[in-house]
Amino acid sequence: MNRYFSNDLISYEMICMILNDEELIKKIGLHHEWIEYPLMLRTSYLLSISKERGLDETDIIPRELDLDCSFKEYLLSWSFEEKKLSKKGIDYFKINFENKYNQLCKIMGINPQTKHM
């Protein structure tokens, strides 16, 4: 699967379709070995097409997959920095990855206590 995704053999739309199909991921199996790269590609694609504050955390992180917390944090951080996370997504990021959220707010000159629109 890594070769399939990393050699640009499929479109972003196909990557999104695969990653949105829990049953297909189960059929492919061993998602821990191949899922990170396609999720990064999908996130890149979603960030490029979405409006500001247009993505929820569930658009970025498939809940049905058991993913490493540091990888979730990476994807949410990236989305937050690009100003693409919705208020719901920001709240999820803030609650579940408070240290990273506070670090990014400091870097971006945002008061971490403010409510995001």
C-alpha positions in Angstrom: 0.0 0.0 0.0 2.9 2.4 0.7 4.1 2.1 -2.9 0.7 2.5 -4.2 0.2 5.8 -2.4 3.7 7.2 -2.5 4.2 6.7 -6.3 1.2 8.9 -7.0 -0.7 6.1 -8.7 -4.1 7.4 -7.5 -5.8 10.8 -7.3 -6.6 12.7 -4.2 -10.2 12.0 -4.7 -9.5 8.3 -4.7 -7.4 8.6 -1.6 -10.3 10.4 0.1 -12.7 7.7 -1.0 -10.5 4.9 0.4 -9.9 6.7 3.7 -13.7 7.3 4.1 -14.5 3.6 3.6 -13.9 1.8 6.9 -14.8 -1.6 5.4 -12.3 -1.2 2.6 -9.6 -0.3 5.1 -10.4 -3.4 7.1 -10.2 -5.5 3.9 -6.8 -4.1 3.0 -5.6 -4.7 6.6 -2.6 -3.6 8.5 -3.6 0.1 8.3 -0.9 1.0 10.9 1.7 0.2 8.3 0.4 2.4 5.4 -2.2 4.9 6.7 -0.1 7.9 7.6 1.1 8.9 4.1 -2.4 8.8 2.6 -3.8 10.7 5.5 -1.2 13.4 5.0 -2.0 13.5 1.3 -5.7 13.8 2.1 -5.1 16.5 4.7 -3.0 18.4 2.2 -5.8 18.1 -0.3 -8.5 19.1 2.1 -6.5 22.1 3.3 -6.1 23.3 -0.3 -9.8 23.1 -1.1 -11.5 24.1 2.1 -12.5 27.5 3.3 -11.1 29.1 6.4 -12.5 27.5 9.5 -14.2 24.9 7.3 -12.9 21.6 8.6 -14.0 19.6 11.7 -11.6 17.3 13.4 -13.5 14.3 12.0 -12.7 15.6 8.5 -9.0 15.3 9.3 -8.9 12.2 11.7 -11.0 9.2 10.9 -12.5 8.3 14.3 -12.9 4.6 13.5 -9.2 4.1 13.0 -6.9 3.6 16.0 -4.2 6.2 15.2 -1.1 7.3 17.1 -1.9 10.3 19.2 1.3 12.1 18.0 0.1 11.7 14.4 -3.4 13.1 15.3 -1.7 16.0 17.0 0.4 16.6 13.9 -2.6 16.6 11.5 -4.6 18.9 13.8 -1.7 21.2 14.4 -1.2 21.6 10.6 -4.8 22.3 10.1 -4.9 24.8 13.0 -1.8 26.6 11.7 -3.5 26.9 8.2 -6.6 28.4 9.9 -8.8 25.7 8.4 -10.1 24.1 11.6 -13.7 24.9 12.5 -14.6 26.1 16.0 -15.6 22.5 16.8 -12.2 21.2 15.5 -10.3 23.9 17.5 -12.2 22.9 20.6 -11.3 19.2 20.0 -7.7 20.2 19.4 -7.6 22.4 22.5 -9.1 19.7 24.8 -7.1 16.7 23.5 -3.8 18.4 22.7 -3.7 21.3 25.1 0.1 21.7 25.3 0.5 21.8 21.5 -2.5 24.1 21.1 -1.0 26.6 23.7 2.4 26.4 21.9 0.9 27.2 18.6 -1.3 30.0 20.0 1.8 31.6 21.5 3.7 31.3 18.2 0.8 32.6 16.2 0.1 35.5 18.7 -3.3 34.2 19.7 -4.6 34.3 23.2 -5.4 30.6 24.0 -8.2 31.6 26.2 -10.2 33.4 23.5 -13.2 31.7 21.9 -12.6 31.0 18.2 -15.3 31.8 15.7 
